[in-house]
Amino acid sequence: MKVPFTWKVTGWFMIGWSAEYEVGDVKALKYFGEDLAAYRDESGDLHVLEAHCKHLGAHIGHGGKVVDDCIECPFHGWRWNGAGSNTYIPYQPDKPNRGLRLRSYPVKEQYGCIFMWHHPTGSEPQWELPDIFGKFPQFETDPDAYYRPYPEFSSRADKIHVHPQIVAENAPDSSHFRYVHGATVTPICLDWEGVDEEWRFVTGWPDVRSDDPDKMALRIHSHYSGLGFAMSAFEGSSNHRLIFACTPVDDEVSDMFYSIWWPKLPGETSDIPPQQVRDKVEKQFLKTVWEDCDIWEYQKYIEHPPLAKVDAKHYMALRKWATRFYEVPPVDSAAANV
């Protein structure tokens, strides 16, 4: 998908789930056009570094191993800590190269999900990672009241031809639910506002059993944190929480992540959902979440869309809000200015 804005977006972005990394695990990743190496050190902390060793360029995500709090290059044994500093060279053990540094990316883990801060020039985080259970305090905020999201209630879609802003633009787009998801009721955007790095909105699903047009069977309270992900709390016919995230891989595709926190049955103590709950969530939420990908995969970005009146105001407001996360020009523009 060609878009008139950069894919190197500023913000917090999801890159996986904590359970995918045991102590000592090393994985090769690629996001924002950069080769990365992620590893969990022997203290249990997760780190993400640029992938190519500064010595002779070996990819430390392929064959690297964890030694204490460092990752060791598989080529010549040079070790790099979580801050990206060279700490050890085996054939001159008392003289690491302190002038060399791998780029280190801030990482946070929250309720089983992993987030990485990305800034195109390497600046430190400009806002705190929001807490999904602190965001909507009007509802149940105890994580232990919900089943674990991973692996039963989590899924991902890799290398989808979609930019994070296009995913965010689903927020004001109420009409597509009937045609893409087969909804028999068209949702209504009840409220929306852009507050600093957050886009906050409430979507209502009218109660077709009521003569009152203002009565909602379901309200979805959602906050976008930058363009990386939306956190939502459901109120009404279901009362779960979820994260829906989109992370650019390069200048053409993104990986997408989805996790649900489903309320436990009364008296339940296990974090593992029983089969009847798994079947219900699978049927109602996990099977339909990726239907939009069939549209995004072939969609062309329209910069000045002829929007219907019902959606135009908040649709264009969201696009204006999104511009704050583009601190570098798109690739084509940058090349043209050289």
matplotlib code that plots the C-alpha trace (Angstrom):
import matplotlib.pyplot as plt

x = [0.0, 1.5, 0.7, 1.9, 3.3, 6.3, 6.2, 8.7, 6.1, 6.8, 5.2, 4.8, 4.3, 3.5, 6.1, 4.8, 3.8, 5.9, 5.3, 7.1, 10.4, 11.8, 15.0, 17.9, 15.8, 17.0, 14.9, 15.5, 12.9, 12.4, 10.4, 10.5, 12.8, 15.5, 16.9, 16.6, 17.6, 15.4, 16.6, 15.6, 18.6, 19.2, 17.5, 14.3, 14.5, 13.7, 15.9, 15.7, 18.9, 19.9, 20.8, 24.2, 27.3, 29.6, 32.6, 32.1, 28.3, 27.0, 23.3, 23.2, 19.6, 20.6, 22.8, 23.5, 23.3, 22.6, 25.4, 24.2, 22.6, 24.3, 23.9, 27.0, 27.7, 27.8, 30.7, 33.5, 32.0, 31.7, 29.1, 26.6, 24.4, 20.8, 21.9, 23.9, 27.4, 30.2, 31.1, 33.5, 35.8, 37.1, 40.6, 41.1, 38.9, 40.1, 39.6, 36.0, 35.5, 33.7, 33.3, 31.0, 27.3, 24.3, 21.1, 18.9, 15.1, 13.1, 10.9, 8.0, 6.0, 2.4, -0.1, 1.7, 2.2, 5.5, 5.8, 8.8, 9.2, 10.2, 11.4, 13.0, 16.0, 16.3, 14.8, 13.6, 9.9, 7.7, 4.9, 4.3, 2.9, -0.7, -2.1, -5.0, -6.5, -5.9, -7.4, -11.1, -11.4, -15.2, -15.1, -13.4, -9.7, -8.3, -6.3, -6.9, -10.7, -9.9, -8.5, -5.0, -5.0, -2.2, -2.3, -6.0, -7.3, -4.5, -3.6, -1.5, -1.4, 2.0, 3.1, -0.3, -0.1, -1.5, -0.2, -1.1, -3.0, -5.3, -6.1, -6.8, -9.2, -11.5, -12.4, -14.7, -15.8, -19.1, -20.6, -18.0, -19.3, -22.3, -20.4, -17.1, -18.2, -21.8, -23.2, -27.0, -26.8, -24.7, -22.7, -22.8, -19.8, -21.2, -18.2, -14.6, -11.7, -8.0, -6.1, -2.3, -1.1, -4.5, -7.5, -10.5, -13.8, -17.0, -18.9, -22.5, -24.4, -28.2, -30.5, -32.8, -35.2, -35.9, -38.0, -35.6, -33.0, -30.6, -30.6, -27.4, -27.0, -23.2, -20.8, -17.1, -14.8, -11.5, -8.2, -5.6, -2.1, -0.4, -1.0, 0.5, -2.5, -6.0, -7.1, -10.8, -13.2, -16.6, -19.8, -23.0, -23.7, -20.0, -17.6, -14.1, -11.0, -8.7, -5.7, -5.5, -2.1, -0.3, 3.5, 5.3, 7.8, 9.1, 7.8, 5.2, 3.7, 2.9, 2.4, -0.8, -1.5, -4.7, -5.3, -8.5, -8.9, -12.2, -13.9, -13.7, -16.8, -18.1, -15.9, -13.2, -9.6, -7.7, -6.1, -6.7, -10.2, -12.4, -13.4, -16.9, -15.5, -12.8, -15.4, -17.6, -14.7, -13.3, -16.7, -17.7, -14.3, -11.3, -12.7, -13.8, -11.0, -8.9, -11.7, -10.5, -7.2, -8.9, -9.8, -6.5, -4.4, -5.6, -6.8, -5.5, -5.1, -7.4, -5.9, -9.1, -12.0, -15.6, -16.8, -20.5, -21.6, -22.2, -18.5, -16.6, -16.0, -14.4, -12.8, -10.8, -10.1, -8.5, -6.3, -5.2, -4.4, -2.3, 0.1, 1.8, 3.4, 5.3, 8.6, 10.4, 9.1, 8.1, 10.8, 9.9, 9.9, 13.2, 14.8, 13.4, 14.9, 18.5]
y = [0.0, 3.3, 6.2, 9.8, 9.5, 7.6, 4.0, 4.9, 6.0, 7.3, 5.4, 2.2, -0.9, -4.5, -7.1, -10.3, -12.0, -12.6, -16.4, -16.6, -15.8, -18.1, -17.2, -17.6, -17.3, -15.3, -14.4, -12.5, -9.8, -7.1, -3.9, -0.5, -1.7, -2.7, -6.1, -6.7, -9.3, -9.9, -11.9, -12.6, -12.5, -14.7, -12.2, -12.5, -9.1, -8.8, -6.7, -5.6, -4.5, -3.8, -7.1, -6.8, -7.1, -4.0, -6.2, -8.0, -7.7, -11.1, -11.2, -11.9, -13.0, -16.0, -18.3, -15.7, -17.0, -15.4, -15.1, -13.5, -10.2, -10.1, -11.7, -13.3, -13.0, -16.4, -15.3, -14.3, -14.3, -10.5, -9.8, -6.9, -6.0, -4.7, -1.1, -2.1, -1.7, -4.1, -5.8, -8.6, -9.7, -13.2, -12.7, -9.4, -10.0, -7.0, -4.5, -4.4, -1.8, 0.8, 3.1, 0.7, 0.5, -1.3, 0.6, -0.5, -0.1, 0.6, -2.5, -3.0, -6.0, -5.6, -8.4, -10.8, -8.5, -7.0, -3.4, -1.7, 2.1, 3.3, 6.8, 7.2, 9.0, 7.0, 9.5, 8.2, 7.6, 10.7, 9.2, 6.3, 3.0, 3.1, 0.4, -1.5, -2.2, 1.4, 3.0, 2.2, 2.3, 2.3, -1.4, -4.4, -3.5, -6.7, -8.7, -11.8, -11.5, -12.4, -15.4, -15.2, -13.8, -16.0, -18.4, -19.2, -15.7, -14.2, -14.3, -12.5, -11.8, -11.3, -9.1, -7.5, -4.7, -2.0, 1.0, 1.6, 4.7, 2.8, 0.4, 3.3, 4.7, 1.9, 3.7, 6.3, 3.9, 2.6, 1.6, -1.2, -3.5, -4.5, -5.3, -6.6, -8.3, -9.2, -7.2, -6.9, -3.7, -0.6, 0.8, 4.5, 6.6, 8.1, 10.2, 10.9, 13.2, 13.5, 14.1, 14.4, 11.0, 9.4, 9.1, 8.2, 7.1, 5.2, 3.1, 2.0, -0.9, -0.1, -2.4, -3.7, -5.0, -1.5, 1.3, 3.7, 4.6, 5.8, 2.5, 0.5, -3.3, -2.8, 0.1, -0.2, 2.2, 2.5, 4.5, 4.5, 5.1, 6.8, 4.7, 1.5, -0.1, 0.4, -0.7, -1.4, -2.2, -3.7, -2.8, -4.6, -7.9, -8.8, -7.3, -8.1, -6.1, -6.3, -5.0, -4.6, -3.7, -2.9, -2.7, -1.8, -4.4, -2.2, 0.3, -2.1, -4.4, -4.6, -7.4, -7.3, -8.6, -9.3, -10.3, -10.6, -10.6, -12.5, -12.3, -15.5, -17.6, -17.1, -19.0, -19.6, -19.6, -20.9, -18.5, -21.1, -20.7, -23.8, -25.2, -23.8, -20.2, -20.8, -22.0, -18.9, -16.4, -18.2, -18.1, -14.5, -12.7, -14.6, -15.8, -12.4, -10.1, -10.6, -10.0, -6.5, -7.8, -9.0, -5.3, -3.8, -6.2, -4.7, -1.2, 2.0, 5.0, 7.9, 11.2, 13.3, 10.9, 11.9, 11.0, 10.7, 13.4, 11.0, 10.0, 13.0, 15.2, 12.6, 10.8, 13.8, 14.8, 11.5, 12.0, 15.4, 13.9, 11.2, 13.6, 14.2, 10.7, 11.4, 13.0, 12.1, 12.4, 9.3, 7.5, 8.9, 12.5, 12.1, 10.8, 13.6, 16.2, 14.7]
z = [0.0, -1.1, 1.4, 1.4, 4.9, 6.4, 7.7, 10.3, 12.8, 16.3, 19.2, 21.1, 19.0, 19.9, 18.8, 20.4, 23.6, 26.7, 26.7, 23.4, 25.2, 27.9, 29.7, 27.2, 24.1, 21.1, 18.1, 14.9, 14.2, 11.5, 12.1, 10.7, 8.0, 10.5, 11.3, 15.1, 17.7, 20.8, 23.8, 27.3, 29.7, 32.6, 35.0, 32.9, 31.3, 27.6, 25.3, 21.6, 19.8, 16.2, 14.8, 13.1, 15.2, 14.9, 14.6, 11.2, 10.7, 11.8, 12.6, 16.4, 16.2, 14.2, 16.4, 19.1, 22.7, 26.1, 28.6, 31.9, 30.8, 27.3, 23.9, 22.4, 18.7, 17.0, 14.7, 17.1, 20.6, 21.1, 23.8, 23.9, 26.8, 26.8, 26.4, 23.3, 24.8, 23.9, 27.2, 26.2, 23.5, 24.2, 22.8, 24.7, 27.7, 29.6, 26.7, 25.3, 22.6, 24.6, 21.6, 19.8, 20.5, 19.0, 18.9, 21.8, 21.7, 24.9, 25.7, 28.1, 28.9, 30.1, 30.9, 28.7, 25.7, 24.5, 23.3, 21.7, 21.5, 18.0, 17.1, 13.7, 15.1, 18.3, 20.8, 24.1, 24.7, 24.6, 26.6, 28.9, 27.7, 28.7, 31.1, 29.6, 33.0, 34.2, 31.1, 31.8, 35.6, 35.4, 34.6, 36.3, 36.7, 38.3, 35.8, 37.8, 37.0, 33.4, 31.6, 30.2, 26.7, 25.3, 23.7, 23.7, 22.9, 20.8, 17.2, 14.6, 10.9, 9.3, 6.4, 5.6, 3.0, 5.4, 7.2, 10.9, 10.0, 7.7, 10.5, 12.8, 10.3, 11.0, 14.2, 12.6, 9.8, 10.9, 7.5, 6.7, 9.5, 7.4, 4.3, 5.6, 8.8, 7.9, 10.8, 10.9, 12.9, 11.9, 14.9, 15.8, 16.8, 20.1, 21.1, 19.9, 20.8, 20.2, 23.4, 22.9, 21.8, 22.3, 20.0, 22.3, 21.0, 22.0, 19.6, 20.2, 18.8, 18.9, 20.7, 17.9, 20.5, 21.8, 20.3, 21.9, 19.2, 21.9, 23.7, 23.1, 23.4, 23.5, 23.9, 23.0, 24.8, 22.9, 23.1, 20.4, 21.8, 18.9, 15.8, 17.2, 18.9, 20.3, 23.7, 24.1, 26.9, 26.0, 28.0, 27.6, 25.9, 26.5, 29.0, 27.8, 27.0, 24.0, 22.3, 18.5, 17.2, 13.9, 13.6, 10.4, 9.1, 6.3, 3.8, 2.4, 5.1, 8.8, 11.3, 13.3, 16.8, 18.7, 22.3, 24.3, 28.1, 28.7, 32.1, 34.2, 34.9, 38.5, 41.0, 38.4, 39.7, 36.8, 34.2, 31.5, 29.9, 29.8, 26.4, 26.3, 26.8, 24.2, 21.7, 22.3, 21.9, 18.9, 17.1, 18.0, 18.0, 16.8, 13.5, 12.3, 13.4, 10.3, 7.8, 7.2, 6.0, 2.8, 2.1, 3.2, 1.2, -2.1, -1.0, -2.5, -0.3, -1.3, 0.1, -0.5, -0.1, -0.9, 2.5, 3.5, 5.9, 8.8, 8.9, 7.4, 10.5, 12.8, 9.9, 8.8, 12.5, 13.0, 9.9, 11.2, 14.7, 13.1, 11.5, 14.9, 14.7, 11.4, 12.4, 9.2, 5.5, 3.5, 1.7, -1.8, -0.4, 1.3, -1.9, -3.9, -1.5, -1.8]

ax = plt.figure().add_subplot(projection="3d")
ax.plot(x, y, z, "-o")
ax.set_aspect("equal")
plt.show()
